């Protein structure tokens, strides 16, 4: 199954592993400020928003697909990573955490959270470049940014090209490189638009027209590598075609005969030998001759490649698929190899050993500490202090690198402060609080990895929780689980329709065994016995195509246990027989495809028949008669996300939170204490949470506490300064 490029996928590559224009912008350079601070698990550093709000990541230890790691050759502990959907980070050795470097980009520039490539200036420890662009179909196009302060601030350079950081071969290659002989020279190998060069440290760019190889669509030029010994010598990996070289800094190029055609990564050792991993093994190029140096001598898919900068004969390579036999080391330039077994030292309690085996993407030796090696893969970042041992002890370092993709959140009035449903790693009961990692994954739906698409609780008994999800390419399991202890333990549904993919769930206000589940491209279903048996719901259209769907079209009345609501294509549906059948009660809403995809239908605790509907740029609506009439709030120009939470002391009106645009106040995050008549800004300019926010919920335990789940930057929480939690 081919994964569509236009959908926002999770950072983990398990899905891929199993299912396997030359325009230059004329716009002026723009400067963006990142946080430049670490998110410490035990004592988080907050970004400050309006009204004294503080914002930080919920500590999950979630990781994600880290596609590259970059130790700087000049300075100890100066290390960067890139991720496929969660941006770029810099290592903070003082507390062993990762500092996010893209968080200043707003939602309108969400594409810049995609890490296509990164390059340090090998001659200046302060300068770093990033190529950022998640999907080439999005606007604005991807671009290259430059920082002169290690990623604290960025200047957009005058180059705009289609980039696809979450697409094919994202685990391979290094497309962006700075010439070690002349830092003014930079090359970028693009996926769609050939090879680009700057000769003035990124100020201007031009396509290299003398270089016209056969490009594989969507992958293009996968890697660039310089030979530090020989000024002017540079290699280019043209995926599907072969390795090319230039001896005059890219003015002319020639294909190296016999080079691997499906090369993954290249590295040039300090003695000038070119090493290449590819889909048939490992090769070296020395003295004008190629040699096959594949471990075990058998063709196999190899990807990650590290060459010791202080010992050119010391190599480490990794197989490029999910397997327990993944690492090999050589001390003689590939003549002989030793399999390196792994001993895993988990710093996140819910991680398991198999997460080390998920598609190793990059291996790099620390240039300043002998024996120290960095490794990144589909789960996150790993480090060893002694690559020469066997087994090698690897520790995972995830603090601050929260790349989780959130599908669903719930913040019940008692029990855990937050329940989260996420991609690939199930979801979590955050009973350890927001600043400590959860003890374990929820688990229980099916084989790992698995997604949780929907999670909710019964209004009359919040300890009764139901969640739905599964493995997207194999939805043949039991569809979901129920909990009677607030999400601490789970029990599978007794049955579930074969090959059905559940998307969202709503539970009766007064009967926890009665819930309705929407299905991907199929009729919703209903149960009255806690998932032991199911019946089709009548009166509703088929559900949206999943799993990468972010709408919330289904809700239960928070007072009347017989009543459920549903929205689709401009129509509000209502059921008064516990979800068995639905009828249209309102068809007056303007229907637009993209707005409907982002619909949010929510009800209000303690108030019968009060229904709210958001439709992104089409605004926010309120009904007090069960959806029969809907009134658009004139103050809201965009309702991307919204949520209700606990009222302030002395009030019975729920706090209303909005991620969107308010008339006269612009775009941002807002709170209203009078049902949307007036608003207060609570968002942070330095961290607008622009990395594709998917879902929003607010706490019913603590006034002012609100959560935003994203598509690659984890889950954020905001709270008033000085509040507990």
N, C-alpha and C positions, 0 to 999 in steps of 0.2 A: 504494500500500500504506500503510495507516495504522499508525503505530508504536504499540503498546500502551503505555499510560501506566504500567502497573505494573512494567515492566522497566526496569532501570538501564542507560541508554544512555550511550555515550561523549559527551564534551564537543563533539566536532566535529559541525557541523550538515549536513555534506555529504549525509548520509543523508536528512535531512528535505528538503533543497533539491532532491534528485533524486526521491525517492519521496513527495517531498512529505508550617437549622442555625444559626444565630446564637447560638452558645454562647460564654459568657465563662468562662474558667477561674477556679476559686477557689483554685488552688494558690498557695503563697507564692512570691515571686520567688526564682530560683536564680541563683547567680553562677558563671560559668565563666571560667577563666583560659586565654588563648591563649599561644602561644610568645612572641609579641611580638619575634621576632628573624628575621633573614634567613637563608636557606640560600644561602651563597655557593658558586658552582660550584668555584672553585679552593681554597677553604678553608672547608668547611661548618661551620656552627654546629650543634651537636648538642643534642638533648634528652636528658637523663640518666635512665636507667631503673634498675631494680633490679640488684644485683650489678655495679654500675659500667658497665652497658651504655650505649652511646651510639647514638642513632637519628637518621637524617637521610634526606632524599630522595636517591635515585640521580639524578645530574644527567643529564637527557635533553634539556631544552629543549622539552618536549612540548607545552606550551600546552594548548589546548582551546577550547571555545566560551566566549568572554568576552562576556557579554551587556550589560554596562554599564560606563561609566567616569565617575568623579566627582571632578573637580578642585575643591578647596575654594575658595570665593570670597575668603576672608580671608588665606590663607597660601600662599606659594609652595612648590611641591613636595609639598603634602599632597594625595595622590590615592588614591582607592580604585577597585577593580574588583569586579564580581560575575561569577560563572560559573554555568553551568547545573547542574553536578554536582560542582564542586570547591571550593565555598565562596567566601569573600571574602578580599581581600588589600589591603594598604596598600603604597604605593610607598616604597622606601628610596632616596632620591636619592644618598646617599653612595656606594653601590656598584651603583646601577642594578639593584636586585633587588626582588622582591615578597615581602612578609612575610605568611604565611598567618595568618588570624584565626579560623579555626574548628577548629583542630586539637585543642582540648581536649575536643571532644565524643566520647564513647565510642560503641561499636557500637550500643548500645541507642537512641542518639539520632542515628543515621546520617542521618535525614531532614534534619537541620539543616545538612548539607553542600550542600544545594540552595539556590542563590541566587535567590530570587524577586524581591527588590527591595532597594534600599539608598537611604538619604537622609542627607545631612549636615544638621546645624543650621547654616544660613547665618550665624547670629549668634554662634556659639561653635565654634571650631575643634576643641575636644576632644570634642564630642558627635557621635555617629553612630548611626544605627539600621539594623538589617537585618531583613528579612522572610525567614525561612529555612524551606524545606519542599520536599522533592524530589518526593514523590508524595502526592496527597490521600488515597489508600487506606491509607497507612501510619499506624502509631501510633508515637510520639505525633503529633498533628496538627502542622502547621506553626505557627510562632509569630513574634512580633516581639521582637527583643532590642535593648537600649539599652546603649551604652558611653559613659562619660564620660572615657575615657582613650585614645581613638582606636583602639579595638578590642583593646586588650590584655586587658581583662576585659569580660564581658557580663552583664547582668541580664535575665532572661527577664521579659517583660511579661505582663500578665493578658489575653492574647488568643490563642486557639487556633483556627485556621481551616485548612481544606484548601488546600494550596498545591501547585503543580505546576511547579517550576522547570525541569523537563526536558520540558515539553510544548509544545503549540501556542503560537505567537507569543511564545516566550520571548526572541526576539531584539528584540522591540519594546517600546515603552511604558516608563513609570516609574511604578509603582503606588503608591509610597510618597513622600510629600512633606511637608516642614516649611514652615509659613507664614513667609515672610521678615519679615512685619509683626508676627508674634507667635509666637515659637518654641514656645510651649506648645501650639499648634494643629498637629495632624498628621492627615493623611488617608491611608487605605490602601484602594485599590481591589482587591477580591478577585476571584478567578476564579469562585467558587461562591456567595458569601454577601453580595454587594452591597458598599456603601460603608460604611467604618468611620471614626470620628473620635475623636480624643482631644483634650481641651481642657486637660490638665494634664501635658503633656510625656510622655505615654505611661503614666502611672500607672493610668488607667482608660480604657476604650474602650466605645463604644456604636455600634450600627448606625444609620446615617442613614436613618430610616424615611420621611422626606419625599422621598427620592430612589428612585424605582422605575422605571427604564427597562427596555427590552426587552434582556435579557442573553443573549448567545450562550453556550451551554453550554460549560463548560470554559475560557472565555476571560474573560468577564465584563467588569469595568472595567479597561481596559488601561493607562490613564495618568492622572496628576494633574499639573496645572501651575498655578502661581500667577503673577499679574501683580505684580511688585515695586513698580510705580508706584502701584497702586490697592489699598489695603488692603481685604480682603474679596472681591476678584475672583479666582475660581478656576475652572479648566476641568477637565472630566472626559471622557475618551475612552471611550465605551461601544462596544466593538467590535461591528460589525454594525448599530448603531443610529445613531450619530452623536456629535457633540461637544455636551456640555451645559455651561452656565456658571451660576455663582452669584455674586451681588454682595454677599451677606451672610455670607460665610465658611461656606457650605454649609447654611444653614438652609432656603433654598428654591433650586430649580433650574429651569432652562428649557432646552429643546433649541434649539440654534442652527439655524435653518432653512437648508437648503442645505449643511450641513456634510458632509464625507466620511463615508461609513458604514463603511469599512474602513480607518480611520486606524491608522497604525503609531506614529508619534512626534509629539509636540507640543513647541514651544518658544515662549516669549514673549520678544520682544526688549525691550531697555531703553527703547524708545519705545512699548511697549504693543501691538505687532502680534503676532498669533498665527500661527505658521507650522505647517503640518501636512504630514507625508508620509503617503501612503496607497497603496493597491494600484492606483490609477489615475494617480498622479502626485504633484504638490506643489501645495499651496494656501496662501493667506494670507487672514487675516480682519482687516480694518481698517475702522474707521468703520462697523461694522455690515454690511459687504459682503464676500462671498467672491470671490476672484480665483484663476483657474487660472494658476499660474506654472511649470508643468512644463517642465523643460529639453527642448529640441527640439520642444515643443508636441505631442508624441505620448503617448498614454496608456501608462504603464509603472509597474511596481511599484517604488516608492521606500520606503526604510526609514530609514536613519540620517540624522540632522539635527543640525547644529551652527550656532548663531548667535553671532557674536562679541560678547562682553559689552561691549567698548569701541567697537564700531562696529555699530549695529543693522541696517545695510544689508548687512553681510558675512555670507553664508550659505554653508554647504557641505552638500550632500546626496549620498546614495549610492543607487544601484539596490539593490533588495532580493533579487537572485538572483545566481547564480554567473556572472560575466561579466567580461571583461577591460576593458570600458568601464563604470567604476563610479562615478567621482566627478565632481561638477560644483560650481563655485563661482560665486557672484554677488556683485557689489559694489554693486548697486543695488536690493536688496530683492527680487530675483527677476525683474526686468524683462528682464535678459539674463544668459546663463550662459556659462561657459567650461569645457569638459571638462578635467579635471586628469589628465594622464597620470602614471604612477608609475614612479619609479626605486627599486628595492628594494636596501636595504643589510642583508644578512642577518648577524645576530650568532650564528646557529646554523647550523653548516656543512651539515647535512642538509636544511634547509628549501629549498624551491624557490619560484619566483616565483608559481606558481598559488595558493599558500597565502594570498597577499594578496587574492585574488579570491573567497574563500570566505565569502560571506554577511556583509557588513559589518553590524554590529549597532548600533554607537554611534560618534558623532563629537562631540568636545567641544573647544572652544577653551580654552587655558590662560588663566585670568583675569589672570595676573601677568606672563606673558612674551609679548610681541607676536610673532605668526607661529607660535607653537608650538601644535600641535594633536595630540590623542590620537585614535586610532581603534582599535576592537576588532572582531574578527570570529570566524569559526568556527575559526581557527587560534590566535589569541592576541591580543597587544597590540602596537600600532605607534605610532610617534611621529615627527613631523616638526618641525624647528625653523624651517621656512619654508614655510608653506602658500601663500605668494604666488608661489613659483617655479612653473615649468612646464617639464619635469616636476617633480613634488614628490618629494623623496627621503624615503622611509619606512624607518625601522629598527625591527626587531622586538626587543622587550625581554621575554624569557621567564624570566630567572633567578629561580628560586624558585617560579614559577607552573607547577607540575608537575601537569597535569590528565589525564595519560594514564590510560586504562583498560587494565588488564593482564589478559590471558587465560591466559598460560602463562609459566613461568620454568624455566630450567635452569642449573645451576651445576656444570659438569663438573670432573673432577679435574685437567685440564690445559687450556691455552689461555685463552680469555677468562674473566674472573672471573664473568661473568654473560651469559646469552643471554635476551632477553625477547621474548615474543610479545604484541603489543598491538593495540588497535583503531585502525582508520583509517590509521595510519602504519606498518604492517607489523610492525616489531620491530627489535631492535638487537643487534649484537655489541658489548658494552661493553669493547672491547679498550683503550680509553683510560683505563680505571679507572672508579671509581664517582663521582668528584668532577669529571669533565670530560665534556662532551657527546660522544656517539658521533660518529664521522666521517661516517657515512652510514646510511641505512636499509638493512635487509636486501634488500627489493625482490624482484622476480622471480616472484611468484605470479600477478599479474594487473594490471589497470589501477589507478591510484591514484584514490581511497583504497581501501585493502584492510586486512583483518584477518588476524592470525595467531592461530589458535585453539589450536594445540598445537605443542610443540617438545620434542625429546628427542634423546639421543645413545646410541650403542652402548657398552655397558659394556666390551667388550674393546678398543674403539678409539674413544675419545671425540672424535677428530677427525671421525668420521662422524656427521653430524647430519641429522635430517629434521624438516621443519616442514610443517604443513598450514594452509590458510586460504583466503581469497578475498574477494570482494565480495558481501555478503549478498543483495542483490537481484538478482544476476546470476551465480549459481554455475555458470558454463559454461566455466570456464577449466581449467587442468591440475591444480588441487587442492592442489598443494604443491611443495616443492623439496627437494633433497638437497645436502649439502655434504660435501666430503672434507678441508676445511681448518679445521674447527672453527667454521664459520659465517661465514667471511670472504667467501667467494664461494658462489654457489648455482646449481643447475641444475634446470630444471623437470622434473617427472615426464614420462616419455615418453608416458603416457596417463592418463586418469582418466574415470570414468563421467560421462556427460553430465548436467548440471544437478544433480549431487550436491554437498551441502554437507558437507565434512569437519569434524569437531569435535575429536577427540583422536587421538593416535598413540602406539604403543608399538613399540619396535624390539628385535629379538632380541639377546640378550647377546653372541652370538658370530658373528652373520651380519648385517652392516649392511645387506644388500640385502633382508632379510626383516623386514617390519613390517606391523602391523595398524592399520587406520584405522576409527574409528567415524564414522557418517554421521548427519546430522539426519533423524530420522523414517524411517530406512531401515536395511537390514541392513548390519552392518560388512563391510569388505572386507579382503583380504590380498594382499600381493605378495611374491614371492621373488626378484625381479629388479630391485629398486630403483625400482619404479614404472613399469617399461616395460609391464607387463601386470598385470591384477587378476582376482581371483576372489572370489565371495561366501563369507563365512564361514558355516558351518552351526552351529546349536545356540544362537544368541544372539537375543535380542529386538531390535527396532528401536531405534536410538539415540534419545536425548532430542531435543526440539525445540531447534534452534539459531537464531541464533548466541548469544543472550544466556543462555547456560547455563554454570554455574560448576563443575559436578561433574567429578571425575576418576575415572571408573569402570574405566579400562583400564590395565594395567601388565604389563610383561614381567619374568620372573624374572631376577635379576641374575647368576645363575650358569649355569643351564640354558637354553641358547639355544632349546630346543624348547618351552619353557613360557611361556604367557601367562595372565593372569587378567582377569576381568571381574566387575563387580557390578551387579545390577539388582533392585529390588523384593524385597529380603530374600534374594536368592540369590547365592551366589558360584559363578562358572563358571571352569573351567580347561581349557586346551588343552595337549596334550603333543605335537602334531604341527605345531608352528610357526605356530599360529593358524588352521589350516585348518578345524578343528572344535572346538567347546567342549561340555563336559558339566557339569551341576550337580554340585558336590561338597559344597555346604552350603546348606541352606534353613532354618536355625534362627534367622536374624536377624529381629527385629521390623521390619517394613516400614512406614514412614510417609512420605507424599508429600514433605513439606518436608525431612525428614532425608535421604531418598534423593536429592533434588535437589542436596544439598551433599556427597554421598559422596566420599570420597578413598580410593583403593586404591593402596597403595605396597608395594614390595618393598625388601629390604635388600641392599646390595652385599656380596659375599663370603659370603653365607649362602643356600644353596639352600632353597627351599620356605618361607622366612619371608615372611609376608604380613601387612600391617597395613591396617585398615579404620576410617575415621572416619565418623560419621553425625551430626555436629553435636550437638544436645542428646541424642541417643541414645548418645553416648559413643565410646570408642576401643577397638578390638579387635585382638588379636594371634593369629596362627596360625603354628605351626612345622612344620606338615605339609601345606603346599600348600593351605590353605583348608578342609581337611576338618573341623577343629575350630577354633573361635574363642573366645578368652577375653577377656572384657571387663575392662579395667583399672579396678579399684575407685577409684583415686585421681582419675580423670578424669570430671567431671560434664558437661563440654561439650567437644567437639573440633570446633571450627569449621574450623580448618586445622591441619595438622601437616606436619613434614618431618624428614628425616634428614640429618646432615652429618658432616664429618670428626671422628673421635674426638680427644680430648685426647692429648697426648704420653704414651706409656707404656700406652695402652689400645687395645683392638681393638673396644670397644663404641661404635657410632656415637652421636654426640650426637643427642638427640631434642628437637625443638622443637614447641611447642604454642601455638596461639592459641585460648583457650577458658577453661574454668573447672576449677580443681583444688580438691578437697575441702579445706576449711579455709583456703584461700588466696584464694578469690574468683576473679573474672574477670580476665584479663590475658594476658600473653605469658610463657611459661615454657620452661625447659630442663631436661632430665633426662639424666644420664650413666649411668643404670642401667636403661634400657628402661622408664622410667615408674614405677619403684617410689618414687622421691623426686623432688621438683621444686624448682627455684630460680626465683624471679620475675626476669625480665629486662625487663619492660615499663616504660614511662614513664607516670606519672600525668598529666603535662602534655601528653603526646601519645600517647594510647592507640591510635592508628591506627584510628580508628572510622569512617573514610570508606569503608565497605563493602569490607573486605579480601576478595579473591577467591582468591588463590593464595599459597602459601608454599613456599619452597625454601631449602636451606641449602648452604653451600659445602663442596666436597670438597677444596678447596685450602688453606683456612685454618680452623682450629678456631674456633668461636664466631661465625662470620659467617653471618647469616641474612637472608633477603629476604622481604618481604611486598608483594605487588602489590594495588592497590586499584581501586575503580570510580570514579575521578575525582580521586584525590590522588596519582597516580603510583605509583612503586615506592619503598619504604623499605628501608634496610638497617640492621641493628643489629650491633654488634660490641663486645667487651669493651674497656673503657677501656685505652688504652696499646697495643693491638694495631695491627699495620700494616694497610694497605689503605684 
